[in-house]
Amino acid sequence: MYLENIFASSDIKSKLKDESVLFDQVDKYFQKQMGITNKFRLLTKCVKDVTSQKDWRKYKDALSTIQKALDKLLEEKRHSFPRFYFLSNDELLEILSKSNDMEAI
């Protein structure tokens, strides 16, 4: 849910194209799994097979990759505009995701 708002921004999507596609895949998988979980009402029924467990691990690793790319983007922004060092990652992401023109920053 944290990344949903971030990748809703077209500016961030354009800066992190590969990660945006990866996030869309993770998001679709997660929504599908939550639908299945809601149907069966028991998570253990949904993740007991090995394939499902491997998929969860794969998407967990994908989220780690996305987070690293976001951290790198934030560091680049801070390097180009040092005042951003005074903001937390969450605050800076909020500013960047709501920005109309990230190139100006």
TIMI-2910 file (N, C-alpha, C, CB; in pm, 1 decimal, decimal comma, always signed):
<rs>
+----------+----------+----------+----------+----------+----------+----------+----------+----------+----------+----------+----------+------+
!      n_x !      n_y !      n_z !     ca_x !     ca_y !     ca_z !      c_x !      c_y !      c_z !     cb_x !     cb_y !     cb_z ! resn !
+----------+----------+----------+----------+----------+----------+----------+----------+----------+----------+----------+----------+------+
!    +83,1 !   -118,5 !     +0,0 !     +0,0 !     +0,0 !     +0,0 !    +87,6 !   +124,9 !     +0,0 !    -94,6 !     -0,2 !   +121,0 !  Met !
!   +200,2 !   +116,4 !    +67,6 !   +292,8 !   +228,3 !    +74,2 !   +339,7 !   +268,2 !    -65,1 !   +412,3 !   +193,3 !   +162,4 !  Tyr !
!   +368,8 !   +169,7 !   -147,7 !   +420,9 !   +197,3 !   -281,5 !   +312,8 !   +235,2 !   -381,8 !   +495,6 !    +77,6 !   -332,3 !  Leu !
!   +188,3 !   +201,0 !   -351,7 !    +79,0 !   +232,9 !   -444,0 !    +71,8 !   +382,4 !   -473,3 !    -54,1 !   +185,0 !   -386,7 !  Glu !
!    +76,2 !   +462,4 !   -369,7 !    +68,6 !   +607,7 !   -387,7 !   +188,8 !   +662,0 !   -463,1 !    +57,5 !   +677,0 !   -252,9 !  Asn !
!   +302,1 !   +602,6 !   -438,7 !   +424,4 !   +648,4 !   -504,2 !   +419,1 !   +619,2 !   -653,4 !   +547,7 !   +581,9 !   -441,3 !  Ile !
!   +378,9 !   +498,9 !   -689,5 !   +376,7 !   +461,2 !   -830,3 !   +249,7 !   +506,6 !   -900,9 !   +391,3 !   +311,8 !   -843,6 !  Phe !
!   +162,6 !   +576,7 !   -830,8 !    +47,3 !   +639,1 !   -896,4 !    +91,5 !   +766,1 !   -968,7 !    -64,4 !   +671,3 !   -793,1 !  Ala !
!   +205,8 !   +820,1 !   -928,8 !   +258,9 !   +941,5 !   -989,5 !   +323,1 !   +909,8 !  -1124,0 !   +360,7 !  +1008,7 !   -896,1 !  Ser !
!   +280,7 !   +979,5 !  -1226,8 !   +336,5 !   +955,6 !  -1359,7 !   +483,2 !   +997,1 !  -1367,2 !   +255,8 !  +1030,8 !  -1465,1 !  Ser !
!   +521,1 !  +1096,6 !  -1287,5 !   +660,4 !  +1141,2 !  -1288,5 !   +753,4 !  +1033,9 !  -1233,8 !   +675,7 !  +1269,6 !  -1207,4 !  Asp !
!   +714,1 !   +972,1 !  -1125,5 !   +797,6 !   +866,8 !  -1067,7 !   +796,4 !   +744,2 !  -1158,2 !   +748,8 !   +829,6 !   -925,6 !  Ile !
!   +682,1 !   +715,3 !  -1217,8 !   +675,2 !   +603,7 !  -1312,0 !   +772,0 !   +624,4 !  -1428,1 !   +532,2 !   +587,0 !  -1364,9 !  Lys !
!   +783,5 !   +748,8 !  -1474,8 !   +873,5 !   +774,8 !  -1586,9 !  +1019,7 !   +766,4 !  -1545,1 !   +844,7 !   +911,6 !  -1646,7 !  Ser !
!  +1050,1 !   +800,0 !  -1420,7 !  +1187,6 !   +791,1 !  -1370,9 !  +1229,1 !   +647,1 !  -1340,8 !  +1203,1 !   +876,0 !  -1245,6 !  Lys !
!  +1134,8 !   +568,3 !  -1295,4 !  +1162,0 !   +429,3 !  -1257,2 !  +1075,1 !   +335,7 !  -1340,2 !  +1136,4 !   +407,0 !  -1105,3 !  Leu !
!  +1100,5 !   +332,4 !  -1469,9 !  +1015,8 !   +254,8 !  -1561,8 !  +1015,2 !   +105,5 !  -1529,8 !  +1062,5 !   +275,4 !  -1704,8 !  Lys !
!  +1132,4 !    +47,6 !  -1516,4 !  +1140,2 !    -97,1 !  -1490,5 !  +1076,7 !   -132,7 !  -1356,2 !  +1286,8 !   -144,4 !  -1493,3 !  Asp !
!  +1105,0 !    -50,2 !  -1257,3 !  +1050,2 !    -75,3 !  -1124,2 !   +898,5 !    -55,8 !  -1122,5 !  +1116,4 !    +16,9 !  -1021,2 !  Glu !
!   +849,6 !    +36,4 !  -1204,4 !   +705,7 !    +59,0 !  -1213,3 !   +634,7 !    -63,4 !  -1271,3 !   +676,3 !   +182,9 !  -1299,0 !  Ser !
!   +693,4 !   -120,0 !  -1374,2 !   +637,1 !   -242,4 !  -1433,6 !   +642,0 !   -356,0 !  -1331,8 !   +714,2 !   -282,1 !  -1563,1 !  Val !
!   +753,5 !   -367,1 !  -1263,2 !   +769,1 !   -470,6 !  -1160,7 !   +667,5 !   -451,7 !  -1049,0 !   +911,5 !   -468,7 !  -1103,3 !  Leu !
!   +647,2 !   -326,7 !  -1006,7 !   +548,4 !   -299,7 !   -902,2 !   +407,9 !   -338,9 !   -948,7 !   +551,7 !   -150,9 !   -862,3 !  Phe !
!   +374,3 !   -308,0 !  -1073,1 !   +242,3 !   -345,3 !  -1125,5 !   +221,9 !   -496,8 !  -1119,8 !   +225,9 !   -295,0 !  -1270,4 !  Asp !
!   +326,9 !   -573,1 !  -1151,5 !   +318,4 !   -719,0 !  -1145,8 !   +296,4 !   -766,2 !  -1002,0 !   +446,2 !   -782,7 !  -1203,8 !  Gln !
!   +372,8 !   -710,6 !   -910,7 !   +360,2 !   -748,0 !   -768,6 !   +220,6 !   -712,3 !   -717,7 !   +469,2 !   -676,7 !   -682,4 !  Val !
!   +174,9 !   -594,1 !   -753,2 !    +44,2 !   -546,7 !   -707,7 !    -68,6 !   -636,6 !   -758,9 !    +21,3 !   -402,3 !   -753,8 !  Asp !
!    -62,0 !   -673,2 !   -885,9 !   -164,9 !   -761,6 !   -943,0 !   -163,2 !   -897,9 !   -874,5 !   -143,6 !   -778,7 !  -1095,0 !  Lys !
!    -44,5 !   -951,3 !   -851,1 !    -33,7 !  -1080,6 !   -783,4 !    -91,9 !  -1072,6 !   -642,4 !   +113,2 !  -1126,6 !   -777,9 !  Tyr !
!    -55,1 !   -967,3 !   -570,5 !   -102,3 !   -950,7 !   -433,9 !   -255,1 !   -939,3 !   -430,0 !    -37,8 !   -826,9 !   -370,2 !  Phe !
!   -311,5 !   -858,8 !   -519,7 !   -457,2 !   -844,3 !   -523,2 !   -525,1 !   -976,7 !   -554,1 !   -498,0 !   -739,7 !   -626,7 !  Gln !
!   -468,5 !  -1053,0 !   -646,7 !   -523,8 !  -1184,5 !   -680,0 !   -519,5 !  -1277,2 !   -558,1 !   -446,2 !  -1247,5 !   -798,0 !  Lys !
!   -405,3 !  -1278,6 !   -489,1 !   -391,1 !  -1364,3 !   -371,4 !   -485,2 !  -1322,6 !   -259,1 !   -247,4 !  -1361,6 !   -321,8 !  Gln !
!   -504,8 !  -1193,9 !   -242,2 !   -596,6 !  -1147,7 !   -138,1 !   -741,1 !  -1184,3 !   -172,8 !   -583,5 !   -995,4 !   -118,7 !  Met !
!   -774,6 !  -1184,6 !   -300,6 !   -907,3 !  -1229,4 !   -343,3 !   -928,8 !  -1376,6 !   -311,5 !   -926,0 !  -1205,1 !   -492,9 !  Gly !
!   -825,4 !  -1457,1 !   -337,7 !   -832,6 !  -1600,6 !   -306,1 !   -842,9 !  -1620,6 !   -154,6 !   -708,2 !  -1675,7 !   -362,3 !  Ile !
!   -763,5 !  -1546,7 !    -80,6 !   -766,5 !  -1557,2 !    +65,7 !   -903,4 !  -1518,5 !   +120,1 !   -657,9 !  -1468,3 !   +128,3 !  Thr !
!   -960,4 !  -1414,2 !    +63,8 !  -1093,4 !  -1370,8 !   +106,1 !  -1197,6 !  -1479,4 !    +77,6 !  -1132,2 !  -1239,7 !    +34,8 !  Asn !
!  -1181,3 !  -1547,7 !    -33,6 !  -1275,5 !  -1653,1 !    -71,3 !  -1267,3 !  -1772,4 !    +24,6 !  -1248,3 !  -1699,1 !   -215,0 !  Lys !
!  -1146,2 !  -1815,8 !    +56,5 !  -1128,1 !  -1934,0 !   +141,0 !  -1125,1 !  -1901,9 !   +290,1 !  -1001,0 !  -2004,3 !   +102,9 !  Phe !
!  -1097,3 !  -1777,2 !   +323,3 !  -1093,5 !  -1730,1 !   +462,0 !   -982,6 !  -1791,1 !   +547,1 !  -1223,8 !  -1758,2 !   +526,5 !  Arg !
!   -896,5 !  -1872,3 !   +487,0 !   -783,1 !  -1928,7 !   +559,3 !   -657,9 !  -1912,2 !   +474,6 !   -807,4 !  -2078,6 !   +594,1 !  Leu !
!   -564,9 !  -1836,0 !   +523,4 !   -441,9 !  -1811,6 !   +450,3 !   -364,0 !  -1940,1 !   +428,2 !   -356,4 !  -1710,8 !   +523,9 !  Leu !
!   -369,6 !  -2031,4 !   +522,1 !   -293,3 !  -2155,6 !   +510,4 !   -337,6 !  -2238,1 !   +390,2 !   -307,3 !  -2238,0 !   +637,5 !  Thr !
!   -464,4 !  -2229,4 !   +352,2 !   -511,9 !  -2301,4 !   +234,3 !   -456,6 !  -2238,1 !   +106,0 !   -666,0 !  -2302,9 !   +230,9 !  Lys !
!   -426,2 !  -2111,8 !   +113,5 !   -383,4 !  -2039,1 !     -6,0 !   -233,7 !  -2049,3 !    -31,9 !   -422,0 !  -1894,5 !     +6,0 !  Cys !
!   -154,9 !  -2070,2 !    +70,9 !     -9,6 !  -2070,6 !    +52,5 !    +56,0 !  -2203,3 !    +89,5 !    +51,7 !  -1960,7 !   +134,3 !  Val !
!    -19,9 !  -2308,4 !    +93,2 !    +40,1 !  -2435,0 !   +135,5 !   +118,8 !  -2503,4 !    +23,6 !    -67,8 !  -2528,4 !   +185,9 !  Lys !
!    +92,3 !  -2471,5 !   -101,2 !   +168,7 !  -2536,5 !   -206,4 !   +302,4 !  -2464,0 !   -227,8 !    +87,3 !  -2540,1 !   -337,4 !  Asp !
!   +400,2 !  -2538,6 !   -274,3 !   +536,9 !  -2488,6 !   -289,7 !   +543,4 !  -2376,3 !   -392,7 !   +630,8 !  -2602,3 !   -330,3 !  Val !
!   +468,6 !  -2386,0 !   -499,7 !   +470,1 !  -2283,3 !   -603,5 !   +427,0 !  -2148,9 !   -547,6 !   +379,5 !  -2323,1 !   -719,8 !  Thr !
!   +323,8 !  -2150,0 !   -468,9 !   +275,1 !  -2026,2 !   -408,8 !   +380,2 !  -1965,9 !   -316,1 !   +144,9 !  -2051,7 !   -331,8 !  Ser !
!   +447,0 !  -2049,6 !   -238,9 !   +550,8 !  -2000,8 !   -149,1 !   +667,1 !  -1940,7 !   -226,7 !   +600,4 !  -2113,3 !    -59,4 !  Gln !
!   +703,5 !  -2003,9 !   -337,2 !   +811,1 !  -1950,5 !   -421,4 !   +770,8 !  -1816,8 !   -482,1 !   +847,4 !  -2050,3 !   -532,8 !  Lys !
!   +644,8 !  -1806,6 !   -522,9 !   +596,0 !  -1680,5 !   -579,1 !   +601,3 !  -1568,7 !   -476,9 !   +453,7 !  -1696,5 !   -630,8 !  Asp !
!   +559,6 !  -1596,5 !   -353,6 !   +563,5 !  -1495,2 !   -248,4 !   +706,8 !  -1448,2 !   -224,8 !   +503,1 !  -1550,3 !   -117,8 !  Trp !
!   +800,7 !  -1542,3 !   -223,7 !   +941,3 !  -1505,5 !   -204,7 !   +991,8 !  -1421,4 !   -321,7 !  +1028,3 !  -1631,4 !   -188,8 !  Arg !
!   +953,3 !  -1462,0 !   -442,1 !   +995,8 !  -1388,5 !   -562,0 !   +944,8 !  -1245,0 !   -556,8 !   +945,1 !  -1458,7 !   -690,4 !  Lys !
!   +820,1 !  -1225,8 !   -520,7 !   +763,4 !  -1091,4 !   -516,5 !   +815,3 !  -1011,1 !   -397,2 !   +611,8 !  -1099,1 !   -511,5 !  Tyr !
!   +851,4 !  -1079,1 !   -290,4 !   +914,7 !  -1010,8 !   -177,4 !  +1050,1 !   -955,8 !   -222,0 !   +931,4 !  -1107,3 !    -55,5 !  Lys !
!  +1124,8 !  -1035,6 !   -296,5 !  +1253,4 !   -990,0 !   -349,7 !  +1234,0 !   -875,5 !   -448,7 !  +1327,8 !  -1106,1 !   -417,2 !  Asp !
!  +1127,5 !   -881,8 !   -527,0 !  +1097,5 !   -774,3 !   -622,0 !  +1070,4 !   -643,6 !   -547,5 !   +976,1 !   -811,9 !   -710,3 !  Ala !
!   +997,8 !   -651,5 !   -436,3 !   +972,2 !   -531,9 !   -356,2 !  +1101,6 !   -475,0 !   -298,8 !   +874,3 !   -563,8 !   -243,1 !  Leu !
!  +1194,6 !   -560,6 !   -264,7 !  +1325,7 !   -514,2 !   -216,5 !  +1399,9 !   -439,1 !   -326,9 !  +1411,1 !   -633,6 !   -166,9 !  Ser !
!  +1393,6 !   -491,6 !   -447,3 !  +1456,9 !   -426,3 !   -562,1 !  +1394,1 !   -290,2 !   -587,6 !  +1445,4 !   -514,3 !   -687,5 !  Thr !
!  +1263,8 !   -282,7 !   -579,3 !  +1192,4 !   -155,6 !   -599,1 !  +1232,9 !    -55,4 !   -492,0 !  +1039,1 !   -177,5 !   -596,6 !  Ile !
!  +1240,0 !   -100,8 !   -368,1 !  +1278,0 !    -11,1 !   -258,7 !  +1419,1 !    +42,6 !   -276,8 !  +1267,1 !    -83,2 !   -124,8 !  Gln !
!  +1511,0 !    -41,9 !   -322,7 !  +1648,6 !     +3,3 !   -347,3 !  +1652,5 !   +108,3 !   -457,6 !  +1738,7 !   -115,7 !   -384,8 !  Lys !
!  +1573,8 !    +88,8 !   -561,9 !  +1568,8 !   +187,5 !   -670,6 !  +1510,9 !   +320,0 !   -621,7 !  +1485,3 !   +133,8 !   -788,1 !  Ala !
!  +1410,3 !   +312,3 !   -536,7 !  +1353,6 !   +435,1 !   -478,8 !  +1456,0 !   +506,8 !   -391,9 !  +1228,0 !   +402,6 !   -395,9 !  Leu !
!  +1528,4 !   +431,3 !   -312,9 !  +1632,0 !   +490,7 !   -227,7 !  +1739,1 !   +559,0 !   -312,2 !  +1696,1 !   +383,4 !   -137,8 !  Asp !
!  +1775,7 !   +495,7 !   -421,7 !  +1875,9 !   +554,0 !   -512,5 !  +1823,5 !   +683,8 !   -574,0 !  +1913,3 !   +453,4 !   -624,4 !  Lys !
!  +1697,2 !   +683,8 !   -615,9 !  +1635,9 !   +804,1 !   -672,3 !  +1635,4 !   +916,7 !   -568,8 !  +1491,8 !   +774,3 !   -720,5 !  Leu !
!  +1599,6 !   +885,1 !   -446,9 !  +1596,9 !   +985,8 !   -340,6 !  +1736,3 !  +1041,7 !   -314,5 !  +1539,3 !   +925,9 !   -211,6 !  Leu !
!  +1835,0 !   +955,7 !   -316,0 !  +1971,6 !  +1001,3 !   -294,2 !  +2016,9 !  +1094,2 !   -407,4 !  +2066,6 !   +881,1 !   -282,3 !  Glu !
!  +1979,7 !  +1062,2 !   -530,0 !  +2012,6 !  +1149,4 !   -643,6 !  +1945,8 !  +1285,6 !   -627,7 !  +1969,1 !  +1084,0 !   -776,8 !  Glu !
!  +1821,0 !  +1286,6 !   -585,1 !  +1748,7 !  +1412,4 !   -564,6 !  +1812,1 !  +1493,4 !   -452,3 !  +1600,6 !  +1385,2 !   -533,2 !  Lys !
!  +1852,7 !  +1425,2 !   -347,3 !  +1917,3 !  +1495,2 !   -235,4 !  +2052,9 !  +1552,1 !   -277,0 !  +1934,7 !  +1400,2 !   -115,5 !  Arg !
!  +2122,1 !  +1477,4 !   -360,4 !  +2251,9 !  +1524,6 !   -407,1 !  +2237,0 !  +1650,8 !   -492,9 !  +2323,0 !  +1414,1 !   -486,9 !  His !
!  +2133,2 !  +1654,3 !   -574,7 !  +2113,1 !  +1770,8 !   -661,4 !  +2048,6 !  +1888,7 !   -588,1 !  +2027,4 !  +1732,0 !   -780,2 !  Ser !
!  +1980,6 !  +1860,7 !   -477,7 !  +1915,8 !  +1968,2 !   -401,5 !  +1933,9 !  +1937,6 !   -252,7 !  +1762,5 !  +1981,6 !   -438,9 !  Phe !
!  +2044,2 !  +1983,5 !   -193,6 !  +2081,1 !  +1944,7 !    -56,1 !  +1976,1 !  +1970,8 !    +51,2 !  +2204,1 !  +2015,7 !    -17,8 !  Pro !
!  +1885,3 !  +2062,3 !    +29,4 !  +1782,1 !  +2086,3 !   +131,4 !  +1695,4 !  +1962,6 !   +154,7 !  +1693,6 !  +2204,4 !    +90,3 !  Arg !
!  +1692,3 !  +1873,9 !    +58,1 !  +1615,3 !  +1750,7 !    +73,8 !  +1674,1 !  +1658,5 !   +181,1 !  +1608,3 !  +1677,1 !    -58,9 !  Phe !
!  +1800,2 !  +1681,4 !   +220,1 !  +1859,6 !  +1600,0 !   +325,8 !  +1788,2 !  +1619,2 !   +459,3 !  +2007,2 !  +1633,5 !   +340,8 !  Tyr !
!  +1714,7 !  +1726,6 !   +472,4 !  +1642,7 !  +1753,6 !   +597,1 !  +1505,9 !  +1685,6 !   +601,9 !  +1625,6 !  +1903,1 !   +615,3 !  Phe !
!  +1470,1 !  +1617,9 !   +496,2 !  +1340,6 !  +1549,4 !   +489,8 !  +1358,7 !  +1399,5 !   +503,7 !  +1268,3 !  +1581,8 !   +358,1 !  Leu !
!  +1260,6 !  +1335,8 !   +562,6 !  +1262,7 !  +1189,0 !   +568,4 !  +1231,5 !  +1134,4 !   +429,5 !  +1160,0 !  +1134,6 !   +674,1 !  Ser !
!  +1258,9 !  +1006,9 !   +409,9 !  +1227,2 !   +943,8 !   +280,9 !  +1078,6 !   +955,7 !   +248,4 !  +1268,6 !   +795,7 !   +282,2 !  Asn !
!   +994,4 !   +933,5 !   +349,4 !   +849,9 !   +941,5 !   +327,3 !   +807,2 !  +1081,0 !   +284,0 !   +775,0 !   +901,7 !   +453,7 !  Asp !
!   +861,3 !  +1181,1 !   +350,7 !   +825,7 !  +1319,2 !   +314,9 !   +874,4 !  +1355,1 !   +175,4 !   +884,0 !  +1417,3 !   +416,6 !  Glu !
!   +994,8 !  +1314,6 !   +143,7 !  +1049,4 !  +1344,8 !    +11,3 !   +973,1 !  +1271,6 !    -97,8 !  +1197,4 !  +1308,0 !     +4,9 !  Leu !
!   +937,7 !  +1147,3 !    -74,1 !   +858,4 !  +1073,0 !   -172,2 !   +722,5 !  +1137,6 !   -194,0 !   +840,6 !   +928,1 !   -127,4 !  Leu !
!   +664,1 !  +1186,3 !    -87,2 !   +534,7 !  +1253,8 !    -99,9 !   +548,5 !  +1379,2 !   -186,1 !   +478,4 !  +1290,4 !    +39,4 !  Glu !
!   +652,2 !  +1455,9 !   -162,5 !   +675,2 !  +1576,7 !   -241,5 !   +698,6 !  +1542,2 !   -388,5 !   +794,8 !  +1655,1 !   -185,8 !  Ile !
!   +784,2 !  +1442,7 !   -412,2 !   +815,9 !  +1405,1 !   -548,9 !   +697,0 !  +1344,1 !   -622,2 !   +930,6 !  +1308,4 !   -549,6 !  Leu !
!   +616,3 !  +1267,9 !   -551,7 !   +500,9 !  +1204,8 !   -616,6 !   +391,9 !  +1305,0 !   -649,1 !   +444,5 !  +1095,4 !   -528,6 !  Ser !
!   +389,8 !  +1416,8 !   -575,7 !   +288,5 !  +1519,4 !   -601,7 !   +340,6 !  +1630,4 !   -691,8 !   +239,9 !  +1578,8 !   -471,2 !  Lys !
!   +467,3 !  +1626,2 !   -722,5 !   +529,2 !  +1728,6 !   -805,5 !   +480,4 !  +1715,8 !   -950,2 !   +683,4 !  +1717,9 !   -798,9 !  Ser !
!   +449,6 !  +1827,9 !  -1011,4 !   +408,7 !  +1828,1 !  -1151,3 !   +527,2 !  +1815,8 !  -1244,1 !   +331,6 !  +1953,6 !  -1183,4 !  Asn !
!   +642,0 !  +1864,3 !  -1198,6 !   +759,3 !  +1864,1 !  -1283,8 !   +881,2 !  +1825,2 !  -1202,0 !   +779,5 !  +2001,4 !  -1350,0 !  Asp !
!   +916,3 !  +1697,3 !  -1201,2 !  +1031,0 !  +1652,6 !  -1123,0 !  +1161,6 !  +1705,1 !  -1179,3 !  +1034,8 !  +1501,6 !  -1117,2 !  Met !
!  +1164,7 !  +1741,9 !  -1305,1 !  +1286,7 !  +1792,0 !  -1364,0 !  +1327,0 !  +1924,3 !  -1299,9 !  +1270,1 !  +1808,4 !  -1514,5 !  Glu !
!  +1231,5 !  +2000,3 !  -1249,5 !  +1260,6 !  +2128,4 !  -1187,5 !  +1327,0 !  +2109,1 !  -1051,5 !  +1132,8 !  +2210,7 !  -1172,9 !  Ala !
!  +1309,3 !  +1991,5 !   -994,1 !  +1364,8 !  +1965,5 !   -860,5 !  +1501,6 !  +1901,6 !   -874,4 !  +1270,5 !  +1874,2 !   -777,2 !  Ile !
+----------+----------+----------+----------+----------+----------+----------+----------+----------+----------+----------+----------+------+
</rs>
